[in-house]
Amino acid sequence: MAPIDPWHWLALCQHELLLFAGVFFLIGALDDLCVDALFLGLKARGRITTPRRERAALMQQPLAGAAAVFIPAWSEAEVIGDTLARLLAAWPQRDLRVYVGCYPNDPATIAAVMGAARHDERVRLVINASAGPTTKADCLNRLYAALYADEQRLGGAFAMVVFHDAEDIVDPAALALLDETIAAGADFVQLPVEPVVQRTRSWFGNQLGSHYCEEFAEAHGQALVVRAALGAAVPGAGVGCAAARAMLYRLAAHQPDGRPFAAASLTEDYELGLLIGEMGGTCRFVRAWGDDGTLIATRAAFPARLDHVVRQKARWVHGIALQGWDRTGWGGNLAERWMRARDRRGPFASLVLLTGYVLIVVSALAGIAMLVTAQEQAPLPPLLKALLIANLAAFLWRMGMRFGFTARIYGWREGARAVLRLPLANVVAIMAGRRAIMAYIATLRGGAVIWDKTPHPRHPVAPLPVPPQGGKTKLSSVPD
């Protein structure tokens, strides 16, 4: 038997990589196409609508019950002051209390919170007993304990708890929209998240920070809409979401330690919606346009440095895709299991993407080899050729959908940039997948789970002026 020369080995490697990548790219594409088909079908039948609401009416609408806002903050001195100033101005409702969780070894953030809350007694600074950073879930548990203590002291209860991060830009109409949805019987509500398009002097940083725009435009313009329409639980994004106070009380009572959030979880916000759904609660994703033509949504500038972006996305993959297998399992009906499988495909998708980029390199080397050796490329088998054509068609369809969802919110220019940013997003996904797997292995070996948060060096939007507030928050009766 004659030995196989290196160029034939290269051709064989190219064929196997092509088969592997082509099959799994197509499986992922068919998964996405099923969601597309459901979305378009439900839209055509009128089961998916995006109502238009009058912002002024929502902003003047009194709350049905007292609302608490939880903001965990570790090393957020640069942004927390502006965030609080804007929140307090956007939401002047008297029946609102804002709980900000800080750490004793973070005096800069504590000082920034105290400075922003100087003229508004609705803000409550809560200091964690442990030095930071612990985890975001641990900080939320401390805020929950402070809220519970206030309820016992004042002899009443809040109607809902709203969750936000230290860098968020709240929508003035969002609080009333969350309040009316909770008052109508929902146990958990998620509003859309709208990343801010970044315009700085760094072109690469702008594209890196702005690539979140198309991801959230598709996720919160289609995927979560379909998820809610199918009756599957709506996972929380950690910002722009609210839980009924009575449901949080049930959730805390259901836990062995009496705390609603698992301190060892990296994505307690994602788990919150799933756990409420498992307990029989009603989860809703509420998407509405304001009468000014913009979404009623939470806005924020996402990180624009490669290491920060990879760190953030690795935390999401670690918590949702890897911890999710252990923590939330595969409960629920067929739709719920399908959606959880979609949530957890991140690490494998990273492997398939990496295979695709390796295939590009191998194909380039094979092309050079054919030129050097004057050999003709062997024709592709019909099945493999059909596989490539199907993947190309699915890719073009996906790019069209990405352009459409992005352009609907940000305009056609940003929609075009969203298509061009795809290779950058893929590289980030590969790097984040690797980091997430390594971090997960470290925890399996006994490593500690910490709040590997993303730094926020600046606030993207100047705050509104803060009007003076007074009076006490009215609480309803304490849940049994």
Secondary structure, DSSP 8 states (H G I E B T S, - for coil): -----HHHHHHHHHHHHHHHHHHHHHHHHHHHHHHHHHHHHHHHTTSS---EE-HHHHHH---SS-EEEEEE-SS-TTTHHHHHHHHHHH---SSEEEEEEE-TT-HHHHHHHHHHTTT-TTEEEEE-SS-S---HHHHHHHHHHHHHHHHHHHT-B-SEEEE--TT-B--TTHHHHHHHHHHTT-SEEE--EEE----SS-HHHHHHHHHHHHHHHHIIIIIHHHHHHTT------SSSEEEEHHHHHHHHHHSTTS-SS-TT-S-HHHHHHHHHHHTT--EEE---EETTSSBS-EEE----SHHHHHHHHHHHIIIIIIHHHHHTTT-S-HHHHHHHHHHT-HHHHHHHHHHHHHHHHHHHHHHHHHHHHT-------HHHHHHHHHHHHHHHHHHHHHHHHHHHHH-HHHHHHHHHTHHHHHHHHHHHHHHHHHHHHHHHTT-----------S-SS---------S----B----
